[in-house]
Amino acid sequence: MQKIFQLTDSKIKLTRRVEAIKGDVRKYIKRERKKKLPEGFDFWDFNCSFGDSAVEKKKIHVTEIVKFIDDAACRKLDCFYLEVLSIARSRSKYPNHEDVGKTDKKSS
């Protein structure tokens, strides 16, 4: 999803418009997470960018989207740019629990 969201509307109040945008973003993320993963991948991750315009965008974490939308509403912007791209990822390997905390002691 790459979209410029309009915050101003002659018929809809700002708070109502902000909640509708948040709902659209949450719905999109939920829909993307339900898609079938390609073989060899464990979960869907998201690359997100936010900015006052597409040129001024900066990378953010998916959990910060709502905070940035609220910030844009507090600053009374007319519109903002949001980009949410899904990427299939695989989890990294964790060490065995038996090996954690053990140190190699050389016997003398």
C-alpha positions as CSV (number, residue, x, y, z in Angstrom):
1,M,0.0,0.0,0.0
2,Q,1.4,3.3,-1.1
3,K,-1.1,6.1,-0.5
4,I,-1.5,9.7,0.2
5,F,-4.3,10.1,2.8
6,Q,-6.4,13.2,3.0
7,L,-7.1,14.4,6.5
8,T,-9.4,17.3,5.5
9,D,-12.9,16.8,4.3
10,S,-15.8,19.2,4.1
11,K,-18.3,16.6,5.3
12,I,-16.4,14.5,7.8
13,K,-14.8,15.7,11.0
14,L,-11.1,15.3,11.6
15,T,-11.4,12.7,14.4
16,R,-13.8,10.6,12.4
17,R,-11.5,10.7,9.3
18,V,-8.4,9.8,11.4
19,E,-10.2,6.7,12.9
20,A,-11.3,5.7,9.4
21,I,-7.7,5.9,8.1
22,K,-6.4,3.8,11.1
23,G,-9.1,1.2,10.3
24,D,-8.1,1.0,6.7
25,V,-4.4,0.5,7.6
26,R,-5.3,-2.2,10.2
27,K,-7.5,-4.0,7.7
28,Y,-4.8,-3.9,5.1
29,I,-2.2,-5.4,7.5
30,K,-4.6,-8.1,8.7
31,R,-5.4,-9.0,5.1
32,E,-1.7,-9.2,4.2
33,R,-0.9,-11.4,7.2
34,K,-3.6,-13.9,6.1
35,K,-2.0,-14.5,2.7
36,K,-0.2,-17.8,2.1
37,L,3.5,-17.7,2.8
38,P,6.0,-18.8,0.2
39,E,7.8,-22.0,1.0
40,G,10.7,-21.6,3.4
41,F,9.3,-18.5,5.1
42,D,7.8,-18.2,8.6
43,F,6.0,-14.9,8.8
44,W,5.0,-11.6,7.1
45,D,7.0,-8.6,8.0
46,F,6.3,-5.0,6.9
47,N,8.5,-2.2,5.6
48,C,6.8,1.0,6.5
49,S,7.5,4.6,5.6
50,F,5.7,7.8,6.7
51,G,6.0,11.4,5.6
52,D,4.2,14.7,5.0
53,S,4.8,13.9,1.3
54,A,6.3,11.0,-0.7
55,V,9.5,12.9,-1.1
56,E,9.9,13.5,2.7
57,K,9.2,9.9,3.8
58,K,11.2,8.1,6.5
59,K,11.3,4.5,7.6
60,I,9.2,3.6,10.7
61,H,8.2,0.4,12.4
62,V,4.8,-1.1,11.8
63,T,3.9,-0.6,15.5
64,E,4.5,3.2,15.1
65,I,2.0,3.8,12.3
66,V,-0.9,4.9,14.6
67,K,1.4,7.2,16.6
68,F,2.5,9.0,13.3
69,I,-1.1,9.3,12.1
70,D,-2.1,10.9,15.4
71,D,0.9,13.2,15.1
72,A,-0.1,14.3,11.6
73,A,-3.7,15.0,12.9
74,C,-2.3,17.1,15.8
75,R,-0.2,19.1,13.4
76,K,-3.3,19.7,11.3
77,L,-1.8,18.5,8.1
78,D,-4.0,18.4,5.0
79,C,-2.6,15.1,3.9
80,F,0.2,12.6,4.6
81,Y,2.0,9.8,2.8
82,L,2.0,6.2,4.1
83,E,3.7,3.2,2.6
84,V,3.3,-0.3,4.0
85,L,4.9,-3.1,2.0
86,S,4.7,-6.8,3.1
87,I,7.8,-9.0,2.9
88,A,8.0,-12.7,3.7
89,R,10.7,-13.5,6.3
90,S,12.1,-16.5,8.1
91,R,13.0,-16.6,11.8
92,S,16.6,-16.7,12.8
93,K,18.0,-19.8,14.6
94,Y,18.3,-19.5,18.4
95,P,20.9,-21.4,20.4
96,N,19.9,-24.5,22.2
97,H,18.7,-23.8,25.8
98,E,21.1,-26.5,27.1
99,D,24.1,-24.5,25.7
100,V,23.0,-21.1,27.2
101,G,25.0,-20.2,30.2
102,K,27.7,-22.9,29.9
103,T,31.3,-21.9,29.5
104,D,34.0,-24.0,28.0
105,K,36.4,-24.9,30.8
106,K,39.7,-26.5,29.9
107,S,40.7,-29.3,32.2
108,S,44.3,-29.0,33.3
